Amino acid sequence: MIFIVVKFKVKPDWTERWPQLTADFTAATRGEEGNLWFDWSRSLEDPNEFVLVEAFKDDAAAAHVNSDHFQQAMKDMLPALVETPQIINTLIDGEEWSRMGELEVK
């Protein structure tokens, strides 16, 4: 799968609006064929930083990046950003989450 993590530094006056700003993009992406997950989190250290963890089947990423909702989201998010987002994009084996053996809950 293609595994992607993106950190978005958002201007303080956009922070509370960020979830709504990205809601349509999130819903459309989650509905894409080949999307495995698309999950947002907020940093505990920096309230103006949002982290997106996403994954796609190997052949689905090009369709995602070329989709109308992706192109629109890039335009919509740009005014809210402090800086260019940081990204990790890599291929990994598997298509599911595994359980953490070091912290097994019984």
C-alpha positions as CSV (number, residue, x, y, z in Angstrom):
1,M,0.0,0.0,0.0
2,I,0.9,3.6,-0.3
3,F,1.2,5.1,3.2
4,I,1.2,8.8,3.6
5,V,1.5,11.1,6.6
6,V,1.2,14.9,6.2
7,K,1.7,17.6,8.8
8,F,-0.3,20.9,8.2
9,K,0.7,24.0,10.1
10,V,-2.4,26.2,10.1
11,K,-2.7,29.9,10.8
12,P,-4.2,30.4,14.2
13,D,-7.3,32.2,12.9
14,W,-8.0,29.1,10.7
15,T,-7.4,26.5,13.3
16,E,-11.0,26.1,14.5
17,R,-12.3,26.2,10.9
18,W,-9.9,23.5,9.6
19,P,-12.1,20.5,10.2
20,Q,-15.0,22.2,8.3
21,L,-12.6,23.4,5.6
22,T,-11.4,19.8,5.0
23,A,-14.7,18.0,5.5
24,D,-15.8,17.7,1.8
25,F,-12.3,16.6,0.8
26,T,-12.2,14.1,3.6
27,A,-15.6,12.6,2.7
28,A,-14.8,12.4,-1.0
29,T,-11.4,10.8,-0.4
30,R,-12.8,8.2,1.9
31,G,-15.3,7.3,-0.8
32,E,-12.6,6.7,-3.4
33,E,-12.1,3.2,-4.7
34,G,-8.7,2.1,-3.3
35,N,-8.7,4.4,-0.2
36,L,-7.9,2.3,2.8
37,W,-8.1,5.2,5.4
38,F,-7.9,8.9,5.6
39,D,-7.7,10.1,9.3
40,W,-7.1,13.5,10.8
41,S,-5.5,14.2,14.2
42,R,-4.5,17.3,16.0
43,S,-1.1,17.7,17.6
44,L,-1.0,17.8,21.4
45,E,2.0,20.0,21.4
46,D,0.9,22.5,18.7
47,P,-2.9,23.2,18.5
48,N,-2.3,24.8,15.1
49,E,-0.9,21.6,13.6
50,F,-3.1,18.9,12.0
51,V,-1.7,15.5,11.0
52,L,-3.3,13.4,8.2
53,V,-2.6,9.7,8.1
54,E,-3.8,8.1,4.8
55,A,-3.4,5.0,2.9
56,F,-4.3,3.7,-0.6
57,K,-4.0,0.5,-2.5
58,D,-0.9,0.7,-4.7
59,D,-2.8,1.6,-7.9
60,A,-5.2,4.2,-6.3
61,A,-2.9,7.2,-5.5
62,A,-2.7,8.6,-9.1
63,A,-6.5,8.7,-9.3
64,H,-6.6,10.5,-5.9
65,V,-4.1,13.2,-6.8
66,N,-5.8,13.8,-10.2
67,S,-9.4,13.9,-8.7
68,D,-11.4,17.1,-8.8
69,H,-11.8,17.1,-5.0
70,F,-8.1,16.8,-4.5
71,Q,-7.4,19.7,-6.8
72,Q,-10.1,21.8,-5.1
73,A,-8.8,21.0,-1.7
74,M,-5.3,22.2,-2.6
75,K,-6.8,25.6,-3.5
76,D,-9.1,25.7,-0.4
77,M,-6.3,24.8,2.1
78,L,-3.6,27.1,0.8
79,P,-4.8,30.3,2.4
80,A,-5.1,28.6,5.8
81,L,-1.5,27.4,5.8
82,V,1.5,28.9,7.6
83,E,4.0,26.9,5.6
84,T,4.3,24.1,3.0
85,P,3.1,20.9,4.6
86,Q,5.6,18.2,5.5
87,I,5.0,14.8,4.0
88,I,6.1,11.2,4.2
89,N,5.0,9.0,1.3
90,T,6.2,5.4,1.1
91,L,5.2,2.0,-0.1
92,I,4.8,-0.7,2.6
93,D,3.6,-4.3,2.6
94,G,0.1,-5.1,3.7
95,E,-3.2,-3.2,3.7
96,E,-4.3,-3.4,7.3
97,W,-3.3,-2.2,10.8
98,S,-1.6,-4.8,13.0
99,R,-1.9,-5.1,16.7
100,M,0.9,-3.7,18.9
101,G,2.4,-6.8,20.6
102,E,4.3,-4.8,23.2
103,L,1.1,-3.4,24.7
104,E,-1.4,-6.2,24.4
105,V,-4.7,-5.6,26.2
106,K,-6.3,-8.8,27.5
